[in-house]
Amino acid sequence: MRVAINGVGVAGPALAYWLHRFGHEPVLLERAPALRTGGYVIDYWGMGYELAGRMGIVPELRERGYLIRELRAVDAEGRTRSSIDVRQMRQALGDSFVSVARSDLSAAVLAACGDVETRFGVWVEGLAQDADGVDATLSDGSTERFDLVVGADGLHSQVRALAFGPAERFERSLGCVVAAVPMRGYPHRDELAYVLHTVPRRQVGRFTMRGDESLGLLICRDDAAGPGAFGGPGDPEPDAAAQQDALRRAFGGMGWETPEILSRLGTAEDFYCDRVSQIHLPSWSAGRVALVGDAAACASLLAGEGTGLAMIEAYVLAGELDRHRDDIPAGLSAYEEQLREFVTDKQRSALRMRGFFAPGNALALAMQKIGTRIAAVPFVTRLAARGFNDELELPRYEDDPR
Ligand SMILES: Cc1cc2nc3c(=O)[nH]c(=O)nc-3n(C[C@H](O)[C@H](O)[C@H](O)COP(=O)(O)OP(=O)(O)OC[C@H]3O[C@@H](n4cnc5c(N)ncnc54)[C@H](O)[C@@H]3O)c2cc1C
């Protein structure tokens, strides 16, 4: 089966890995001119972590990543208000938890793909499908035929737009905006700790990385800089300078290290800012075009498990396509049947987390503070971490006789 996969983030290379391992011919396409480096750090655990184990990349992820020890909440003067021992959480998850740059996870999965054909700076621009295949028009002007085209091109997927229609039909805003600000030579460092300061409607975090690097993370309600300041679904791609201005307005007046982090906005390489949204589609495929990862069913960073979901979806999609190698539509239905309820559940859990990242008002902030203090009790930390375990039994497609 020859499959075009648009997007080399997490879901794309994971799908390519499994399809290749099952004897098919994936072709990876990526709009960026090269694999992205740097960027934000993700927490990685659960079934996605188990799949990384089956791919053999866990040692590399642990080497490139961070085994965080502490989640610390501070007040406007930097005084500790509560501290959660993340080691207790890791222990409760059987040590299967690592924080790693999303780009390092992406690079590790891609490296595991071996000789899978990968083209950077080339992407799908048009699709024409019939009963036997899809003609994909690529950005270099060529047209190629595939058995299946998969959109693994993230929250703002172009393949989804081509096959399903404009984003505003499927993107559900969670009313927040997130920005990641990589900072070199930042003077305040707390190794293996994520330090955060929260006021109503806004949260600022800082994570110390290797070498001379740190990461600032800003999350606020999307009207914190005035209505429409950060745009909405269907708007043209936002301009980084306008986003940075809106962030300065939204976070102006906050204490702790906020002014220093804001002062880095203009010079941050790989600055990232986007609305926090989910994707809700009636179906994850349309004929011979399918979606995977954030493109299909983004749960958002509030769910905290987007990369794990991307890995799980990629594995199940590849496995079901292989099991139904003579009937692609049946494989696509089986993929969705296996995962839809599980993924929808994760999307619901993201909504419950909004109050932690950007509590709506002073009362919600007070509740969040009480919650984090309770969660700092070791027994409660371990108990809460157990709730992070995925309740899903993954098939072992790699053991299927071929
Ligand atoms: C600030 C932040 C923090 C997060 N924290 C966590 C966390 O702690 N834990 C966690 O598990 N998840 C976290 N997530 C979510 C996680 O990053 C995503 O769910 C995950 O990366 C989804 O993987 P993906 O491959 O579907 O999409 P992406 O990783 O977004 O990859 C999409 C790829 O497609 C490419 N692309 C885009 N458009 C096109 C196009 N037209 N043609 C070709 N290629 C294209 C992009 O360049 C990119 O390489 C966080 C997200 C954010 C924004």
The ligand as a Gaussian input file, in Angstrom:
#p B3LYP/6-31G(d) Opt

LIG

0 1
 C        2.515000      24.671000      24.173000
 C        2.078000      23.248000      24.005000
 C        2.326000      22.335000      25.013000
 C        1.950000      21.009000      24.853000
 N        2.218000      20.126000      25.853000
 C        1.962000      18.827000      25.672000
 C        2.316000      17.882000      26.672000
 O        2.812000      18.222000      27.748000
 N        2.119000      16.568000      26.402000
 C        1.586000      16.146000      25.211000
 O        1.484000      14.931000      25.000000
 N        1.199000      17.025000      24.268000
 C        1.369000      18.340000      24.461000
 N        0.994000      19.233000      23.507000
 C        0.259000      18.757000      22.320000
 C        1.168000      18.098000      21.291000
 O        2.256000      18.932000      20.952000
 C        0.377000      17.768000      20.034000
 O       -0.819000      17.138000      20.376000
 C        1.192000      16.852000      19.105000
 O        2.378000      17.484000      18.717000
 C        0.370000      16.447000      17.891000
 O        1.167000      15.794000      16.973000
 P        0.830000      15.878000      15.420000
 O        1.891000      15.109000      14.728000
 O       -0.587000      15.512000      15.187000
 O        0.919000      17.428000      15.053000
 P        2.182000      18.380000      15.122000
 O        3.134000      17.925000      16.147000
 O        1.625000      19.755000      15.204000
 O        2.890000      18.181000      13.710000
 C        2.287000      18.617000      12.510000
 C        3.363000      18.705000      11.423000
 O        2.742000      19.037000      10.186000
 C        3.481000      20.075000       9.553000
 N        2.561000      20.810000       8.691000
 C        1.690000      21.777000       9.047000
 N        0.989000      22.179000       7.968000
 C        1.435000      21.432000       6.922000
 C        1.083000      21.364000       5.560000
 N        0.155000      22.142000       5.022000
 N        1.735000      20.469000       4.772000
 C        2.696000      19.653000       5.291000
 N        3.068000      19.687000       6.568000
 C        2.431000      20.556000       7.389000
 C        4.050000      20.899000      10.693000
 O        5.171000      21.641000      10.279000
 C        4.404000      19.795000      11.690000
 O        5.687000      19.287000      11.453000
 C        1.304000      20.583000      23.655000
 C        1.033000      21.507000      22.644000
 C        1.401000      22.831000      22.828000
 C        1.087000      23.804000      21.735000

